[in-house]
């Protein structure tokens, strides 16, 4: 059994194995990046942020594994990868996942969430993509949010009026 495989964490508190794993040459650990990324499915697990810090430094070797997650359906996992790994990458590596970020940034107003907003922000921060398309996506998201905000404010006014009427 390869040494790196033996040192993969066995539970969410297994800092001892991580410490030993991270002493290895990253090329020995690289085949197991996908397994390590799984720990980012819940960033609240004690070892998750330590793993994220390590993986964020692995650059190009991590790209195929990140692409797989970004092309998946787990929005929480995608968000964690964007925040704790991709946000730390330089533009030359982010460029390798530009297509995935552009796909994530697109959404209907009913699907808007932190993932598409973070993806849009990464594209803008790294000056990637067509600025007109990005502007259009931003305007679309803003118009939807403004509409939702107007509805919420109208509901709030009704509730406030009813509360005043009871006094």
C-alpha positions as CSV (number, residue, x, y, z in Angstrom):
1,X,0.0,0.0,0.0
2,X,1.5,3.4,-0.9
3,X,2.6,5.5,2.0
4,X,0.3,8.5,1.1
5,X,-2.8,6.2,1.1
6,X,-1.9,5.0,4.6
7,X,-1.6,8.5,5.8
8,X,-5.0,9.8,4.6
9,X,-7.2,10.9,7.6
10,X,-9.5,8.3,9.0
11,X,-11.8,10.7,10.8
12,X,-12.5,14.4,11.1
13,X,-10.1,14.8,14.1
14,X,-7.1,13.0,12.5
15,X,-4.6,15.8,12.5
16,X,-1.8,13.4,13.3
17,X,-2.1,11.6,9.9
18,X,-2.4,14.9,8.1
19,X,0.8,16.2,9.6
20,X,2.6,13.2,8.4
21,X,0.9,13.2,5.0
22,X,1.8,16.9,4.4
23,X,5.5,16.0,5.0
24,X,5.5,13.9,1.9
25,X,6.4,15.2,-1.6
26,X,3.1,16.6,-3.0
27,X,3.6,14.4,-6.1
28,X,3.1,11.4,-3.8
29,X,-0.1,12.9,-2.4
30,X,-1.5,14.1,-5.7
31,X,-3.3,10.9,-6.7
32,X,-5.3,11.3,-3.5
33,X,-6.3,14.9,-3.9
34,X,-9.9,13.9,-4.7
35,X,-10.2,12.0,-1.4
36,X,-8.8,15.0,0.5
37,X,-11.2,17.4,-1.3
38,X,-14.1,15.3,0.1
39,X,-13.3,16.7,3.5
40,X,-14.3,20.1,2.3
41,X,-17.9,18.9,1.9
42,X,-18.4,20.2,5.4
43,X,-16.0,23.1,6.2
44,X,-16.9,22.8,9.9
45,X,-15.1,19.5,10.3
46,X,-12.0,20.1,12.4
47,X,-9.5,19.0,9.7
48,X,-11.3,20.7,6.7
49,X,-9.6,24.1,6.8
50,X,-6.2,22.5,7.3
51,X,-6.7,20.4,4.3
52,X,-8.0,23.4,2.3
53,X,-4.9,25.4,3.1
54,X,-2.7,22.6,1.9
55,X,-4.7,21.9,-1.2
56,X,-4.9,25.6,-2.2
57,X,-1.1,25.6,-2.5
58,X,-1.1,22.6,-4.9
59,X,-2.1,24.7,-7.9
60,X,-2.2,23.0,-11.3
61,X,-2.2,19.5,-9.9
62,X,-5.5,20.2,-8.1
63,X,-7.3,21.6,-11.1
64,X,-8.8,18.3,-12.5
65,X,-10.2,17.5,-9.1
66,X,-11.6,21.0,-8.6
67,X,-13.2,20.8,-12.0
68,X,-15.0,17.6,-11.1
69,X,-16.5,19.2,-8.0
70,X,-17.5,22.4,-9.9
71,X,-19.2,20.3,-12.6
72,X,-21.2,18.4,-9.9
73,X,-24.4,19.2,-8.1
74,X,-23.2,19.7,-4.5
75,X,-23.6,23.4,-4.0
76,X,-22.2,23.5,-0.5
77,X,-19.1,21.6,-1.6
78,X,-18.7,23.9,-4.6
79,X,-19.0,27.0,-2.4
80,X,-16.4,25.7,0.0
81,X,-14.0,24.9,-2.8
82,X,-14.5,28.4,-4.3
83,X,-14.0,30.2,-1.0
84,X,-11.2,28.1,0.6
85,X,-9.2,27.1,-2.5
86,X,-10.0,29.0,-5.7
87,X,-10.1,32.4,-4.0
88,X,-6.5,31.8,-3.0
89,X,-5.3,30.9,-6.5
90,X,-3.5,33.3,-8.9
91,X,-5.1,34.2,-12.2
92,X,-3.1,31.7,-14.2
93,X,-4.6,28.8,-12.4
94,X,-8.1,30.3,-12.2
95,X,-8.0,30.6,-15.9
96,X,-7.9,26.8,-16.1
97,X,-11.3,26.6,-14.5
98,X,-12.8,29.7,-16.2
99,X,-15.4,27.6,-18.1
100,X,-16.6,26.0,-14.9
101,X,-16.8,29.4,-13.2
102,X,-18.8,30.8,-16.1
103,X,-21.2,27.9,-15.9
104,X,-21.7,28.4,-12.2
105,X,-22.1,32.2,-12.5
106,X,-25.1,31.6,-14.8
107,X,-28.4,31.0,-13.0
108,X,-32.1,31.8,-13.1
109,X,-33.2,34.3,-10.5
110,X,-34.9,31.4,-8.7
111,X,-31.6,29.6,-8.3
112,X,-29.4,32.5,-7.2
113,X,-27.2,31.5,-4.3
114,X,-23.7,32.0,-2.9
115,X,-22.1,29.7,-5.4
116,X,-23.0,31.7,-8.5
117,X,-22.3,35.0,-6.8
118,X,-18.8,33.7,-5.6
119,X,-18.1,32.4,-9.2
120,X,-19.1,35.7,-10.7
121,X,-16.9,37.5,-8.1
122,X,-13.9,35.3,-8.9
123,X,-14.3,36.0,-12.6
124,X,-14.5,39.7,-12.1
125,X,-11.7,39.8,-9.6
126,X,-9.4,38.0,-12.0
127,X,-10.6,40.0,-15.0
128,X,-11.7,36.8,-16.8
129,X,-14.5,36.4,-19.2
130,X,-16.4,38.8,-21.4
131,X,-17.1,41.9,-19.4
132,X,-20.4,42.5,-21.2
133,X,-21.6,39.0,-20.4
134,X,-20.5,39.4,-16.8
135,X,-22.2,42.8,-16.5
136,X,-25.4,41.3,-18.0
137,X,-25.3,38.5,-15.4
138,X,-24.7,41.0,-12.6
139,X,-27.6,43.3,-13.8
140,X,-29.9,40.2,-14.0
141,X,-29.0,39.2,-10.5
142,X,-29.4,42.7,-9.1
143,X,-32.8,43.2,-10.8
144,X,-34.1,39.9,-9.3
145,X,-32.8,40.8,-5.9
146,X,-34.2,44.3,-6.0
147,X,-37.6,42.8,-6.9
148,X,-37.4,40.4,-4.0
149,X,-36.3,43.2,-1.7
150,X,-39.3,45.3,-2.8
151,X,-41.6,42.4,-2.0
152,X,-40.1,41.9,1.4
153,X,-40.3,45.7,2.2
154,X,-44.0,45.6,1.2
155,X,-44.6,42.7,3.5
156,X,-42.8,44.5,6.3
157,X,-44.9,47.6,5.8
158,X,-48.1,45.5,6.1
159,X,-46.9,43.9,9.3
160,X,-45.8,47.2,10.8
161,X,-49.2,48.7,9.9
162,X,-51.0,45.8,11.6
163,X,-48.8,46.1,14.7
164,X,-49.5,49.8,14.9
165,X,-53.2,49.2,14.5
166,X,-53.2,46.8,17.4
167,X,-51.7,49.5,19.7
